[in-house]
């Protein structure tokens, strides 16, 4: 299960209702922050999420509206005497922005809390056992931008009637079978996992795309996602302006969801120039199961 809390849903200029970008993803005891716009620490408090066990930050790219909240958050974590190191994943250029920003405040090579900076390359970012996180590149104004795909592990449960029929004893033997390993019983029989495991449960998939100027090349990455979170900064009538600033229209985001088998589309990075109703109307005309995220929305997959 993945739980998302939207901490900030604005485009580059915040509004009284929308903070700069930030999303908290919680899964299997892990709490992962995606982007950290200015004011994110206050949004964590206002949402009730707080700072506990917050030790991993995934950055889509290095534009200031996505990273300016980092110094404030780290200062607070220091004051709270957090002993956990913060792991920051980002493209090489993005991490350079973070390093220079922190150096300007605390001096070169220094930060208020222990840091582990991990450059992103396409592929696996994290294997947490119960779920994985992968990243893939997106195009946004010549930055080294990345999107993230969360997938839960496929689970198969032991079938009690088959265990009984095959006289498989309780204990470590059943655990081995549940983990997909063949076992030999004391009476010499060999039991294969396929004899006692039920069908695979459906994998849950969450994809989060930050700023991007095109959906070209994204279909395979977002295909069959239970939830796709992606920007929709402009309406189709302003497509030329969207291209100029390296962003999508709501129609483009919806078209991607429609052709990729996405179950639910969640639009974010919303410009204050449009009413939410206009963004939603443009998207739902193409993909019915669309919604516009607002600050403090919570979605569970």
Secondary structure as GFF3:
##gff-version 3
##sequence-region A 1 301
A	DSSP	beta_strand	3	8	.	.	.	ID=ss1
A	DSSP	beta_strand	22	27	.	.	.	ID=ss2
A	DSSP	beta_strand	30	34	.	.	.	ID=ss3
A	DSSP	alpha_helix	40	47	.	.	.	ID=ss4
A	DSSP	beta_strand	54	58	.	.	.	ID=ss5
A	DSSP	alpha_helix	64	67	.	.	.	ID=ss6
A	DSSP	alpha_helix	70	79	.	.	.	ID=ss7
A	DSSP	beta_strand	86	90	.	.	.	ID=ss8
A	DSSP	alpha_helix	92	106	.	.	.	ID=ss9
A	DSSP	beta_strand	115	119	.	.	.	ID=ss10
A	DSSP	beta_strand	123	127	.	.	.	ID=ss11
A	DSSP	beta_strand	131	138	.	.	.	ID=ss12
A	DSSP	beta_strand	145	152	.	.	.	ID=ss13
A	DSSP	alpha_helix	160	165	.	.	.	ID=ss14
A	DSSP	alpha_helix	172	178	.	.	.	ID=ss15
A	DSSP	beta_strand	183	184	.	.	.	ID=ss16
A	DSSP	beta_strand	190	191	.	.	.	ID=ss17
A	DSSP	three_ten_helix	193	195	.	.	.	ID=ss18
A	DSSP	beta_strand	205	208	.	.	.	ID=ss19
A	DSSP	alpha_helix	219	222	.	.	.	ID=ss20
A	DSSP	beta_strand	227	231	.	.	.	ID=ss21
A	DSSP	three_ten_helix	236	238	.	.	.	ID=ss22
A	DSSP	alpha_helix	239	245	.	.	.	ID=ss23
A	DSSP	alpha_helix	250	259	.	.	.	ID=ss24
A	DSSP	beta_strand	264	268	.	.	.	ID=ss25
A	DSSP	alpha_helix	276	284	.	.	.	ID=ss26
A	DSSP	beta_strand	290	292	.	.	.	ID=ss27
A	DSSP	beta_strand	298	300	.	.	.	ID=ss28
###
